[in-house]
Amino acid sequence: MSAVDRKAVRVRIQGKVQGVWYRGWTVETAGALGLTGWVRNRTDGTVEALFAGPADAVDRMVAACRRGPPSAIVRELVSEPEQDPGLAGFGQRPTV
């Protein structure tokens, strides 16, 4: 895959997104889509994630994040372009 086919975005998700298995769901979903990056809680109650990979898979992940896992209530999702970190795998990071 060439760099042209890849996309990276950072998203911030607001709503009832902590304590509802959002991060675990994100790790599973992003992994199934073959994405790289990370997800973490933030002390302001939001969830932040960086997704990188094939553009169509990144777009599908962002769309899925607008719904989230069954117990989540997503009120807002903000997405912005990001540098492709070239990371391997997808994982959880500590809260910041």
Contacts in CASP RR format, 6 or more apart in sequence:
PFRMAT RR
TARGET T0000
AUTHOR 0000-0000-0000
METHOD contacts of the structure
MODEL  1
MSAVDRKAVRVRIQGKVQGVWYRGWTVETAGALGLTGWVRNRTDGTVEAL
FAGPADAVDRMVAACRRGPPSAIVRELVSEPEQDPGLAGFGQRPTV
1 53 0 8 1.000
1 54 0 8 1.000
3 84 0 8 1.000
5 54 0 8 1.000
5 55 0 8 1.000
6 52 0 8 1.000
6 53 0 8 1.000
6 54 0 8 1.000
6 55 0 8 1.000
6 84 0 8 1.000
7 52 0 8 1.000
7 53 0 8 1.000
7 54 0 8 1.000
7 55 0 8 1.000
7 58 0 8 1.000
7 59 0 8 1.000
7 81 0 8 1.000
7 84 0 8 1.000
8 50 0 8 1.000
8 51 0 8 1.000
8 52 0 8 1.000
8 53 0 8 1.000
8 58 0 8 1.000
8 81 0 8 1.000
8 82 0 8 1.000
8 83 0 8 1.000
8 84 0 8 1.000
8 85 0 8 1.000
9 50 0 8 1.000
9 51 0 8 1.000
9 52 0 8 1.000
9 58 0 8 1.000
9 62 0 8 1.000
9 79 0 8 1.000
9 80 0 8 1.000
9 81 0 8 1.000
9 82 0 8 1.000
10 48 0 8 1.000
10 49 0 8 1.000
10 50 0 8 1.000
10 79 0 8 1.000
10 80 0 8 1.000
10 82 0 8 1.000
11 48 0 8 1.000
11 49 0 8 1.000
11 50 0 8 1.000
11 51 0 8 1.000
11 62 0 8 1.000
11 65 0 8 1.000
11 77 0 8 1.000
11 78 0 8 1.000
11 79 0 8 1.000
11 80 0 8 1.000
12 42 0 8 1.000
12 46 0 8 1.000
12 47 0 8 1.000
12 48 0 8 1.000
12 77 0 8 1.000
12 78 0 8 1.000
13 22 0 8 1.000
13 46 0 8 1.000
13 47 0 8 1.000
13 48 0 8 1.000
13 49 0 8 1.000
13 65 0 8 1.000
13 74 0 8 1.000
13 76 0 8 1.000
13 77 0 8 1.000
14 45 0 8 1.000
14 46 0 8 1.000
14 74 0 8 1.000
14 75 0 8 1.000
14 76 0 8 1.000
14 77 0 8 1.000
14 78 0 8 1.000
15 45 0 8 1.000
15 46 0 8 1.000
15 72 0 8 1.000
15 73 0 8 1.000
15 74 0 8 1.000
15 75 0 8 1.000
15 76 0 8 1.000
16 71 0 8 1.000
16 72 0 8 1.000
16 73 0 8 1.000
16 75 0 8 1.000
17 45 0 8 1.000
17 46 0 8 1.000
17 47 0 8 1.000
17 68 0 8 1.000
17 72 0 8 1.000
17 73 0 8 1.000
17 74 0 8 1.000
18 41 0 8 1.000
18 45 0 8 1.000
18 47 0 8 1.000
19 71 0 8 1.000
20 69 0 8 1.000
20 71 0 8 1.000
20 72 0 8 1.000
21 69 0 8 1.000
21 71 0 8 1.000
22 39 0 8 1.000
22 47 0 8 1.000
22 68 0 8 1.000
22 69 0 8 1.000
22 72 0 8 1.000
23 39 0 8 1.000
23 40 0 8 1.000
23 41 0 8 1.000
23 47 0 8 1.000
23 92 0 8 1.000
24 39 0 8 1.000
24 69 0 8 1.000
24 92 0 8 1.000
25 68 0 8 1.000
25 69 0 8 1.000
25 72 0 8 1.000
26 39 0 8 1.000
26 47 0 8 1.000
26 49 0 8 1.000
26 65 0 8 1.000
27 39 0 8 1.000
27 90 0 8 1.000
27 91 0 8 1.000
27 92 0 8 1.000
29 61 0 8 1.000
29 64 0 8 1.000
30 37 0 8 1.000
30 39 0 8 1.000
30 49 0 8 1.000
30 51 0 8 1.000
30 61 0 8 1.000
30 90 0 8 1.000
31 89 0 8 1.000
31 90 0 8 1.000
33 57 0 8 1.000
33 60 0 8 1.000
33 61 0 8 1.000
34 53 0 8 1.000
34 54 0 8 1.000
34 57 0 8 1.000
34 90 0 8 1.000
35 51 0 8 1.000
35 52 0 8 1.000
35 53 0 8 1.000
35 57 0 8 1.000
35 58 0 8 1.000
35 61 0 8 1.000
35 90 0 8 1.000
36 51 0 8 1.000
36 52 0 8 1.000
36 53 0 8 1.000
36 85 0 8 1.000
36 86 0 8 1.000
36 87 0 8 1.000
36 88 0 8 1.000
36 89 0 8 1.000
36 90 0 8 1.000
37 49 0 8 1.000
37 50 0 8 1.000
37 51 0 8 1.000
37 52 0 8 1.000
37 85 0 8 1.000
37 87 0 8 1.000
37 89 0 8 1.000
37 90 0 8 1.000
37 91 0 8 1.000
38 49 0 8 1.000
38 50 0 8 1.000
38 87 0 8 1.000
38 90 0 8 1.000
38 91 0 8 1.000
38 92 0 8 1.000
38 93 0 8 1.000
39 47 0 8 1.000
39 48 0 8 1.000
39 49 0 8 1.000
39 50 0 8 1.000
39 90 0 8 1.000
39 91 0 8 1.000
39 92 0 8 1.000
39 93 0 8 1.000
40 47 0 8 1.000
40 48 0 8 1.000
40 49 0 8 1.000
40 92 0 8 1.000
40 93 0 8 1.000
40 94 0 8 1.000
40 95 0 8 1.000
40 96 0 8 1.000
41 47 0 8 1.000
41 48 0 8 1.000
41 95 0 8 1.000
42 48 0 8 1.000
42 95 0 8 1.000
42 96 0 8 1.000
43 95 0 8 1.000
43 96 0 8 1.000
48 96 0 8 1.000
49 65 0 8 1.000
50 82 0 8 1.000
50 85 0 8 1.000
51 58 0 8 1.000
51 61 0 8 1.000
51 62 0 8 1.000
52 58 0 8 1.000
52 82 0 8 1.000
52 84 0 8 1.000
52 85 0 8 1.000
52 86 0 8 1.000
52 87 0 8 1.000
53 84 0 8 1.000
62 77 0 8 1.000
62 79 0 8 1.000
65 74 0 8 1.000
65 77 0 8 1.000
66 74 0 8 1.000
66 77 0 8 1.000
67 74 0 8 1.000
68 74 0 8 1.000
END
